[in-house]
């Protein structure tokens, strides 16, 4: 195995040992997603029972919730793995070893891939068994939808790690509200047209809005615009590259100014 891959594997192995050694780290991987599925599953069933419209709310609302939780899990997969090194004061030890910043980021991303796939499998099994959600309703578009949401979640996670690296662990509180702040613009549960006109242009800059618009079109029996899919892909890739560039820039600044050497809970400023 090449040395680069061995170093990435070492980062993954450390994160795996952290999970294996603590149930407090394992349970949150899927606990909140399970709560969301149960909540939105019952809401969807209730709306099906009282609505006169011929709309199946299970794939529209519960499916949207599963998709959104998958994005959030991808974000958390990166940021929580990064914060483990911050909380344990292990960040300096990582870079005292012969590990490059790109290898470190690759390890975080691969860890997020592994945990996100595991959580997605659990969510799909629970939503299917408890509420009859069939992911075949989304057809072949399921793959690009999930891939784009995952990449955007990774981008948010890397950007969040850059914020903490720049302003210190006390800036952690800025990271966790990111999904809640973006969800209105992502149009998770309603169409883009439900937003005020002055907000619609801003929502068009948020890649998940195209995914959820396309998801509703597929469930309604229509097709997804190729142009919308290409715009979403371009925005997602741009966001990911921008997040990586921001993290690398912040890391170089921290090394150059010595901020990384005095990294502690008080190093905000």
N, C-alpha and C positions, 0 to 999 in steps of 0.2 A: 504494500500500500504506500503511495506517495506520502512524503512527510506532511504536506499540506492537508491531506485527507485525515491523517492520523491526529493532527492537532484539532481539526474540527470534530472528529470522533471523540477526542478527549473531553471537549466542552460538553458534548451530548452525554457522555458517560457521567460526568459530574452532575448534570441536571437530572439524569435518570436516578442516580443514587439519592439525590435530595427528595425526589418523589417517592422512591421506594421506602425511604426511612421515615416518612411522616404521612399519616392518614389525613392530617390537617391540610396537606398540600394536594392530596388526591381528590378528596370530596368536592372542593370548590371547582374542580375541572368541569363537573357536569351538574352540580346541585342546583345552581341558579337557572341553568338552561332547562332543567327538568321542571322547576317551578313555573317558568314562563310557558312551557308547553302545556302544562295542566291548566293554567289560568286562561291562556288564549284558546285552548281547545274547548273549554266550557263556554267561553264567550262566543265562539264560532257556532257551537251547537245551539246556543240560546238564540242567536240571530237567525239561524236557519229555521227555528221553530216559530218565530214571531214575524218574520219578514214575508211580505207578499211577493216580493221580487224573486224571480227564478235565478237566484244566485247561490252557488255553493260556497259558503263562507269559510269552510275548512281549508281548501287550498289557497284561498285569497288571504285570509288573516293568519291562520296557523302556519301555513307555508311561508308567509312573509316573516313571521316570527322566527321560524327555524333558520331561514336565510340570514336574517339580521344577527341572530345569536352566533351563527357561524362566523360572520365578519368580526364580531366582538371577541370571539374566542381566539381568532387569529391575532388580533391586536394584543390581547392579554397574554398570549403565548410568548410574544416577544418581550413585552414590557415587564412581565412578572419574572421571566428568566433574567432579564437585566437587573431588576430590583433585588433579586436574590444576592447578587454580588455587591450591591450597594448596602443592603441591610446587614450583611455579614462582614462588611468592611474587606471584602475580598477583591475589590476592583483593581487595586494596585498590584495584587499578587498575580492576577491574570496577565497583566502586561509586563510584569517582571519576567515572565516566562517567554519563550520564543514564539509568541502568538501574535499575528498581525491583526489589525482592526478589521480587515475584510474577513479573515477566518473566524474571528469572534462573532461578527454579524451573521456569517453563514451558519455558525452553530446555533445561534438564537432562532434563525429562520427555520432551519431543519427541525429544531425542537418544536416550534410552533406548528409546522406541518404535521408532525406526529401526533401532538395533542389535539389539534383541530380535527384530524381525520377520526380519531377515537371518539371525540365528543360528538361529531356529526353522526357517526354510526349509532351512538346511544340515543341521540335526539330522533333520528329517523325511526329506530326501532320503537321508541316510546310513542311517538306521534302516530305511527302506523297501527300499533297494537291497541292503543287506548282510544284513538279518534278516527281511525280509518283513513288517514292521510296517505294518498298514493302519489309518490313522486313521479310516476309515469305520466301524470297529468301535465308535467312541464316538458315532456318529450326530450329530444336531443339537446334542447337549449339549456337543460339542467347543468351540463358540463361547463359551458362558457359562463353561465351565471355564477356558479360556485367559484370558478377560477378567478373571475374578476373581483368578486367580493373578497376572496382570500387575499389577493394581491393588494387590494386597497387596505384591508385590515393590517397586513404586514407593513405597509407604508405608514399607517398611523402609529403602529407600535414603534417603528424606528424613529419617527419624528418625536414621539413621546419620550423615548430614551434620550434623544438629543436635548430635549428640554431639561430633563433631570440632570444630565451630565453638565449642562451649562450653568444651571442655577442651584444645583445641589439637591439633596434628598428632600428638603423642605418644599421643593416645587412639585413633589409627588401629587399633591392635591389637584394640580392642574391637569393631570393625565386621566384620572378615572372618569371625569364628566365628559370626555370627548365624545363617546358614542351618543350620550343623551343630547349633547349640543348639536350633533350632526343629524340625528334622526328626523327632525322636522323637515330638513332640506333633502333628506334621502327619500322622502315620500314612501315610507315603508308600508303604511296602511291606507293611503289615499292617493288618488291620481295627482299629477303635477298641476292640473287645472284647478285643484282645490285651493292652491296657494294664491295669495294676492299677486297681481301682475308684477309688482316691484320685487317680489321674492322669487318669481319663477326663473328669472335670468340667473340668479345666484344658485338655485337648485340645479340648473343645467351644468354648473361647474362641478357638481358633486357626482362622481361616477356611479354610486349605488342607485341614484334616482333613475338612471337608464335601465338598470337591472330590474328594479321593482316595477317600473312601467312596463317593461317587456314581459315580466312574469304575469302581470294581470292580463295583458293582451293574449298570451298563450292560453291561460285558463279560460278566457272568454271565447276561445276558438279561433282567434286571429293569429297573425304572424308577427314576428319581430322585424323591425326595419333594419336592414343591413347597415344603413348609414348611422343609425343610433348605436348599433353595436360597435362600429368602428370608432365613433366619437368616444364612447365609453372606454374602449380599449386604449385609445390614445391618451385620454385623461388619466386613466389608471397607471399606465406606464410612466407618464410624466410625473405623477405624484410620487410614485415609487423611487424614481431617479432623483427627484428633488429631496425626498426624505433621506436617502442615502448620502447625497451631497451635503445636506445640513448636518448629519451626524458626523461625517468625516471632518467637516469644517470645524465643528465644535470640539471634536477630539483633538485636532491639531492645535486649536487655540488653547485648550486645557493643558496640553503638553508644553507649548511654547511659553505660556505665562506662569507655569508652575501650579495652576489651579488643581491639577490632578493629584499633586503631591499632598495637598492639604484638604483632600476630599473628606468631608465630615458633615454631620447634620447641621452644623453652623455655617457651612461654606456657601451661603446664599448671598449674592451681592454682585 
